[in-house]
Amino acid sequence: MTTINSGKIDSATASSLADLATKTLIANDLGGYTVPTHGLYPFQWNWDSAITALGWMKSDESRAWQEIDVLFSGQWDDGMVPHILFHKDSNTYFPGPDAWGSDKKIKSTSISQPPVVATVMKEMLASAKDKALAEQKVKALFSQVVDYHLWWYNDRDPEKTGLVVTYHPWESGMDNSPSWDDALHAVPCVDWEYTRRDTSHVDSSQRPHKSEYDRFLYLVDFFKRNNFDSKVIYETCPYKMNDLGIIAILHRATKDLLKMGEQLGLNDARTDYLAQRLQITEQAINTLWCEQSQYFYCRDVLTNSLAKVKTSAALLTVYAGLTSDEQTKIINTATEDFIESSQFSVASTHPEPQRYWRGPIWLHINWMIAIGLKEAGFATTADKIQDDTRNLVVKSGYYEYFNPETGAGCGGKDFSWTAAIALHWLLD
């Protein structure tokens, strides 16, 4: 396939790509939940599953809601929705349920992932053809989603600073972003041998280094050794970050949750509390703003230092509605700089164009950045991102992520959330 520079495609091409995207979801369907791709990721991932539900809405609305139902079937009693649910055994992924050691009704990891699900549900409710089904599902799930957001605010920001913390780079979803390098370097390495599975599916040049994995696994052990005690972990975890991606996605999703609640008459004292937490975040966000470089950064909480690496996570602050008018203009200019710096946009950052979150493009992040900029009045920038993103799937198909210099697909093939974003945003 060839790139079409304008980003516009004819109806026949759009129809063909939509058909392929739908077939990709069907092929990855394991009966109620969708794996990101077979082999490399054989389980149900939290934010992957939420994004994938958007794609199912185009062909099977009941199946789309089932995706969310199954995700919340693994919710912990404290409200946390794990980043992976191990519904079935598989030997193609490490670390699996034994390494994590949780004793819940559905085997899972003990960390979460960016809580985009409420935003997705609001989009599903708005776009549903079967409005009765959509309202029924939102009403049935609403209390569980509120519990999930309360868990984020109370478990990960018990001191009410306004900025939740993350305990593991995998929790951010942006696993090996250079924003975590200094904080992760302070984490010890595991002292036992292990065999990775990811590099048997994908070229190691596209995956995190072993030195990162050693520390990833130390943290997995740390949670297990401390019996998943949230108070002990909050006080003693050797890795604590204020992650812009999580903060922005949570903030937007909480606002979307409250809007759904208002629309359907579901809000109560618990949602009033969530509204209060929104205000605290809005007051705190500028502690992550660097006046000198005119940019938002993640922060290492343990050293109280900003991780001064310019990544696309900062662009999500507009999507969250956390920027002043002046900051919004600055972020739009920064986005334009990202667009101009590579053949395709938006690169996650600039060091390495093929190594996971150290450079490549991710379609669901582009979607969120574009939503924010369009809502803020920067439609030209948003449309350029959408055109560039469309060009990627025309050129390379449905890969996990993409090289910003060449547009080549990287990571896993036949990838669910890439197909879902194409159906929801690019081919409609």
DAWO-V827713 format. One record per backbone hydrogen bond with DSSP energy under -1.0 kcal/mol. CO is the residue of the C=O (numbers start at 1). NH is the residue of the N-H. E is the energy in kcal/mol with one decimal. If there is no record, write none. Layout:
BEGIN
co:CO nh:NH e:E
co:CO nh:NH e:E
END
This chain:
BEGIN
co:4 nh:7 e:-2.1
co:10 nh:14 e:-2.4
co:11 nh:15 e:-2.5
co:12 nh:16 e:-2.2
co:13 nh:17 e:-2.6
co:14 nh:18 e:-2.4
co:15 nh:19 e:-2.2
co:16 nh:20 e:-2.2
co:17 nh:21 e:-2.4
co:18 nh:22 e:-2.4
co:19 nh:23 e:-2.2
co:20 nh:24 e:-1.9
co:21 nh:25 e:-2.0
co:22 nh:26 e:-2.3
co:23 nh:27 e:-2.5
co:24 nh:28 e:-1.4
co:26 nh:29 e:-1.0
co:28 nh:35 e:-2.4
co:33 nh:30 e:-3.0
co:36 nh:416 e:-2.6
co:37 nh:41 e:-1.4
co:38 nh:40 e:-1.8
co:41 nh:37 e:-1.0
co:44 nh:85 e:-2.5
co:45 nh:49 e:-2.2
co:46 nh:50 e:-1.8
co:47 nh:51 e:-2.3
co:48 nh:52 e:-2.7
co:49 nh:53 e:-1.6
co:51 nh:54 e:-1.1
co:52 nh:56 e:-1.8
co:53 nh:57 e:-1.4
co:55 nh:58 e:-1.5
co:56 nh:59 e:-1.4
co:56 nh:60 e:-3.4
co:60 nh:64 e:-1.9
co:61 nh:65 e:-2.0
co:62 nh:66 e:-1.9
co:63 nh:67 e:-1.6
co:65 nh:69 e:-2.5
co:66 nh:70 e:-2.8
co:67 nh:71 e:-1.6
co:68 nh:72 e:-2.2
co:71 nh:74 e:-1.2
co:72 nh:75 e:-1.4
co:76 nh:79 e:-1.9
co:80 nh:76 e:-3.2
co:83 nh:46 e:-2.0
co:84 nh:109 e:-1.6
co:85 nh:44 e:-1.9
co:85 nh:87 e:-1.3
co:96 nh:100 e:-1.5
co:97 nh:101 e:-2.9
co:107 nh:86 e:-2.8
co:111 nh:83 e:-2.3
co:114 nh:116 e:-2.2
co:116 nh:120 e:-2.1
co:117 nh:121 e:-2.7
co:118 nh:122 e:-2.0
co:119 nh:123 e:-2.0
co:120 nh:124 e:-2.6
co:121 nh:125 e:-2.6
co:122 nh:126 e:-2.1
co:123 nh:127 e:-2.1
co:124 nh:128 e:-1.2
co:129 nh:131 e:-1.3
co:130 nh:134 e:-2.2
co:131 nh:135 e:-2.7
co:132 nh:136 e:-2.2
co:133 nh:137 e:-2.6
co:134 nh:138 e:-2.5
co:135 nh:139 e:-2.4
co:136 nh:140 e:-2.0
co:137 nh:141 e:-2.1
co:138 nh:142 e:-1.9
co:141 nh:145 e:-2.1
co:142 nh:146 e:-2.5
co:143 nh:147 e:-2.3
co:144 nh:148 e:-1.9
co:145 nh:149 e:-2.3
co:146 nh:150 e:-2.8
co:147 nh:151 e:-2.3
co:148 nh:152 e:-1.9
co:149 nh:153 e:-2.3
co:150 nh:154 e:-3.0
co:151 nh:155 e:-2.7
co:152 nh:156 e:-1.3
co:156 nh:165 e:-1.8
co:157 nh:160 e:-2.1
co:166 nh:241 e:-1.9
co:168 nh:171 e:-1.2
co:174 nh:177 e:-2.0
co:177 nh:180 e:-2.1
co:180 nh:184 e:-3.2
co:181 nh:185 e:-2.1
co:184 nh:187 e:-1.8
co:197 nh:200 e:-1.4
co:198 nh:201 e:-1.5
co:198 nh:202 e:-1.9
co:203 nh:206 e:-2.3
co:204 nh:207 e:-1.4
co:209 nh:213 e:-2.0
co:210 nh:214 e:-2.8
co:212 nh:216 e:-2.6
co:213 nh:217 e:-2.6
co:214 nh:190 e:-1.0
co:214 nh:218 e:-1.2
co:215 nh:219 e:-1.9
co:216 nh:220 e:-1.6
co:217 nh:221 e:-2.3
co:218 nh:222 e:-2.4
co:219 nh:223 e:-2.2
co:220 nh:224 e:-1.7
co:221 nh:225 e:-3.1
co:222 nh:226 e:-1.5
co:223 nh:228 e:-2.4
co:224 nh:227 e:-1.9
co:226 nh:229 e:-2.3
co:229 nh:233 e:-2.7
co:230 nh:234 e:-2.3
co:231 nh:235 e:-1.8
co:232 nh:236 e:-2.0
co:233 nh:237 e:-2.4
co:240 nh:301 e:-2.2
co:241 nh:166 e:-2.1
co:242 nh:299 e:-1.9
co:243 nh:247 e:-2.8
co:244 nh:248 e:-2.9
co:245 nh:249 e:-2.6
co:246 nh:250 e:-2.9
co:247 nh:251 e:-2.1
co:248 nh:252 e:-2.5
co:249 nh:253 e:-2.5
co:250 nh:254 e:-2.6
co:251 nh:255 e:-2.0
co:252 nh:256 e:-2.4
co:253 nh:257 e:-2.5
co:254 nh:258 e:-2.3
co:255 nh:259 e:-1.9
co:256 nh:260 e:-2.2
co:257 nh:261 e:-2.4
co:258 nh:262 e:-2.3
co:259 nh:263 e:-2.5
co:260 nh:264 e:-2.1
co:261 nh:266 e:-3.1
co:268 nh:272 e:-2.0
co:269 nh:273 e:-1.7
co:270 nh:274 e:-1.7
co:271 nh:275 e:-2.1
co:272 nh:276 e:-1.6
co:273 nh:277 e:-2.0
co:274 nh:278 e:-1.9
co:275 nh:279 e:-1.5
co:276 nh:280 e:-1.6
co:277 nh:281 e:-2.1
co:278 nh:282 e:-2.3
co:279 nh:283 e:-1.6
co:280 nh:284 e:-1.3
co:281 nh:285 e:-1.9
co:284 nh:287 e:-2.3
co:285 nh:288 e:-2.1
co:286 nh:289 e:-1.1
co:288 nh:297 e:-2.7
co:290 nh:294 e:-1.5
co:290 nh:295 e:-1.2
co:295 nh:290 e:-2.9
co:298 nh:307 e:-3.0
co:299 nh:242 e:-2.9
co:300 nh:304 e:-1.2
co:300 nh:305 e:-1.4
co:305 nh:300 e:-2.8
co:306 nh:308 e:-1.3
co:307 nh:309 e:-2.7
co:311 nh:314 e:-1.2
co:313 nh:316 e:-1.3
co:314 nh:317 e:-1.5
co:316 nh:320 e:-1.9
co:317 nh:322 e:-2.6
co:318 nh:321 e:-1.1
co:324 nh:328 e:-2.6
co:325 nh:329 e:-1.7
co:326 nh:330 e:-2.1
co:327 nh:331 e:-2.9
co:328 nh:332 e:-2.3
co:329 nh:333 e:-2.2
co:330 nh:334 e:-2.4
co:331 nh:335 e:-2.3
co:332 nh:336 e:-2.3
co:333 nh:337 e:-2.0
co:334 nh:338 e:-2.1
co:335 nh:339 e:-2.5
co:336 nh:340 e:-2.3
co:337 nh:341 e:-1.3
co:348 nh:312 e:-2.5
co:354 nh:356 e:-1.3
co:355 nh:358 e:-2.6
co:358 nh:352 e:-3.2
co:360 nh:348 e:-1.6
co:361 nh:402 e:-1.8
co:362 nh:366 e:-1.9
co:363 nh:367 e:-2.3
co:364 nh:368 e:-1.7
co:365 nh:369 e:-2.7
co:366 nh:370 e:-2.8
co:367 nh:371 e:-2.2
co:368 nh:372 e:-2.3
co:369 nh:373 e:-2.3
co:370 nh:374 e:-2.6
co:371 nh:375 e:-2.5
co:372 nh:376 e:-1.6
co:373 nh:378 e:-3.1
co:374 nh:377 e:-1.4
co:378 nh:382 e:-2.0
co:379 nh:383 e:-3.0
co:380 nh:384 e:-1.9
co:381 nh:385 e:-2.1
co:382 nh:386 e:-2.2
co:383 nh:387 e:-2.7
co:384 nh:388 e:-2.7
co:385 nh:389 e:-2.5
co:386 nh:390 e:-2.4
co:387 nh:391 e:-2.3
co:388 nh:392 e:-1.5
co:389 nh:393 e:-1.4
co:390 nh:394 e:-2.0
co:391 nh:395 e:-2.5
co:392 nh:396 e:-3.0
co:393 nh:397 e:-1.2
co:397 nh:399 e:-1.1
co:398 nh:415 e:-3.1
co:401 nh:410 e:-3.2
co:402 nh:361 e:-2.8
co:403 nh:407 e:-2.7
co:404 nh:344 e:-2.6
co:408 nh:403 e:-2.7
co:410 nh:401 e:-1.6
co:412 nh:400 e:-2.1
co:415 nh:419 e:-2.1
co:416 nh:420 e:-2.6
co:417 nh:421 e:-2.3
co:418 nh:422 e:-1.9
co:419 nh:423 e:-2.2
co:420 nh:424 e:-2.6
co:421 nh:425 e:-2.8
co:422 nh:427 e:-2.3
END
